[in-house]
Amino acid sequence: MGIKSFQGVRKTVKKEFEAPILVEDYMTKKLITFTPDQSILEVMELFTKHNISGGPVLDNNGFLVGIISEADCMKQISESRYFNQPILNKSVENFMTRDVEFISPDISIFDAAGIFVRHNRRRLPVLKNDILVGQISRKDVVIAALKLNGQNYK
């Protein structure tokens, strides 16, 4: 006859980890921003100085009016080469993308990843009540996914 356990059935405890999974937890909050009247040459210099590839364009009231990127600068470089002229000192508003897709800080990074896939963007401004509060990039989402790898989250 075998030995009976007097401890009874053991309760398994599943430890849940509440990891931060919202855009606001991973977005960049200190941004290099640009203005519509800023020189495209100055923007290119700031891109190289700060090792960035784009950023939001804000009006005088601080509202988002566009995005300027390296691809937008390439248009200026291409035009100057085509017309055999030096890169002109044109303003950002001539080259920026005006139709800007943005996201909210309270959506999950998983939803943000889906937006990146559907819209093929490298970065998205984060707006809360029409105010720019940050920017999230594809790289930020990848970093967040790596931090969450192997964790249990709600």
C-alpha positions as a printed Julia matrix, in Angstrom:
154×3 Matrix{Float64}:
  0.0    0.0     0.0
  1.37   3.41   -1.03
  1.9    6.4     1.19
 -0.85   8.99    1.09
 -0.06  12.66    1.01
 -1.67  14.62    3.78
 -0.89  17.98    2.18
 -3.73  17.81   -0.3
 -3.76  19.26   -3.77
 -1.25  22.05   -4.19
 -2.51  25.26   -5.6
 -0.52  26.44   -8.57
  0.13  30.13   -8.53
  0.62  31.76  -11.89
  2.57  34.93  -11.41
  1.43  37.59  -13.8
  3.73  40.36  -14.88
  2.16  43.68  -15.69
  4.53  45.01  -18.29
  4.1   48.45  -19.8
  2.68  47.86  -23.27
  1.33  51.28  -24.24
  2.8   53.62  -26.82
  3.36  56.25  -24.12
  5.7   53.86  -22.29
  8.07  53.6   -25.26
  7.66  56.79  -27.29
 10.33  59.46  -27.5
  9.2   62.51  -25.58
 12.11  64.89  -26.19
 11.82  65.66  -29.88
 13.73  67.72  -32.38
 10.95  69.69  -34.06
 10.95  71.9   -37.12
  8.97  74.89  -38.39
  7.43  75.38  -41.85
  9.62  78.42  -42.56
 12.86  76.69  -41.53
 15.48  76.18  -44.24
 15.72  72.7   -45.74
 19.52  73.01  -45.49
 19.24  73.65  -41.75
 16.98  70.61  -41.43
 19.54  68.4   -43.2
 22.25  69.68  -40.85
 20.07  68.91  -37.81
 19.34  65.41  -39.13
 23.05  64.64  -39.27
 23.89  66.44  -36.02
 21.23  64.57  -33.99
 21.43  61.32  -35.98
 17.72  61.34  -36.84
 15.91  60.68  -40.09
 12.88  62.92  -39.66
 10.7   64.85  -37.29
  7.45  66.74  -36.75
  6.82  70.19  -38.17
  4.96  72.51  -35.8
  3.3   75.86  -36.48
  3.8   78.94  -34.29
  1.1   77.7   -31.88
  2.76  74.31  -31.43
  0.27  72.34  -33.52
  1.41  69.58  -35.85
  1.24  70.67  -39.49
  3.5   68.1   -41.12
  6.44  65.72  -41.03
  9.81  66.28  -42.66
 12.03  63.31  -43.43
 15.23  62.39  -45.22
 13.08  61.21  -48.14
 11.59  64.7   -48.38
 15.1   66.17  -48.43
 16.02  63.78  -51.23
 13.41  65.55  -53.37
 15.32  68.81  -52.95
 18.65  67.15  -53.68
 17.21  65.44  -56.76
 15.66  68.66  -58.09
 18.86  70.63  -57.63
 20.82  67.97  -59.54
 18.21  67.79  -62.32
 18.32  71.54  -62.89
 22.12  71.61  -62.35
 21.8   74.11  -59.51
 23.15  74.14  -55.97
 20.79  73.03  -53.23
 18.57  76.04  -52.76
 17.71  77.5   -49.41
 14.01  76.61  -49.67
 11.77  76.22  -46.65
 10.46  73.05  -45.06
  6.87  73.78  -46.09
  7.83  73.15  -49.74
  8.87  69.56  -49.01
  7.16  68.33  -45.84
  4.41  65.74  -45.83
  1.2   67.5   -44.83
 -1.18  64.58  -44.57
  0.17  63.17  -41.31
 -0.98  59.93  -39.74
 -0.73  59.93  -35.97
 -1.57  57.71  -33.03
 -2.76  58.1   -29.47
 -0.46  57.47  -26.47
 -2.92  55.04  -24.88
 -2.93  52.36  -27.58
 -0.83  49.22  -27.22
  2.47  48.72  -29.0
  0.86  45.74  -30.73
 -1.74  48.04  -32.31
  1.04  50.49  -33.18
  2.92  47.66  -34.93
 -0.18  46.98  -37.03
 -0.41  50.65  -38.0
  3.25  50.64  -39.05
  2.66  47.57  -41.21
 -0.5   48.93  -42.85
  0.79  52.44  -43.54
  4.49  51.72  -44.2
  5.75  54.6   -42.03
  9.04  54.81  -40.14
  7.73  57.06  -37.39
  4.39  58.28  -36.14
  3.7   61.39  -34.1
  1.79  60.78  -30.87
 -1.02  63.26  -30.2
 -3.13  63.7   -27.11
 -6.0   66.18  -27.43
 -4.42  67.5   -30.67
 -1.15  68.29  -28.84
  2.1   66.59  -29.83
  3.32  64.59  -26.81
  5.88  62.36  -28.49
  6.85  60.22  -31.42
  7.16  56.47  -31.78
  9.25  54.71  -34.37
  9.34  51.18  -35.7
 12.55  50.71  -33.73
 10.77  51.72  -30.49
  8.15  49.01  -31.13
 10.84  46.4   -31.75
 12.61  47.38  -28.49
  9.31  47.12  -26.61
  8.66  43.67  -28.08
 12.11  42.5   -27.0
 11.49  43.73  -23.45
  8.19  41.88  -23.36
  9.57  38.65  -24.82
  8.97  35.78  -22.42
  6.87  37.84  -20.01
  3.27  37.26  -19.09
  1.28  40.43  -19.57
 -2.36  41.39  -19.37
